[in-house]
């Protein structure tokens, strides 16, 4: 008879437990994020992209101007 390794059996997690935990976590996050937060994130990302692009163009222009 094969001896039972207790450490091996203590950490067994059923796949349905993993799925249930992941689904519960996602649903909790989904219900705690408000549409206002999503819109705010979209607006701030757009502003950040515009500022980044503008600064890149300005630095490119200044580099050309001082290189001459």
C-alpha positions, 0 to 999 in steps of 0.5 A: 500500500502506498503511503499518503503524502499529506502535503500533496493533498492539502493544496488540491483545488477543484477546477470548479472552485477556480472558476467560481473564484474568478467569476466572483472576482470579476463580477465584484469588480464589474459592479464596483466600477461606475460609468463615470469612472470609465468615461473619466479614464477615457477622457484622461487617456485621450488628453494624455495621448494628445499632449504626448503627440504635441510634445513629440512634434514640438521637440522634433521641430526644436531639434530641426531648428537647432540642428541647422 
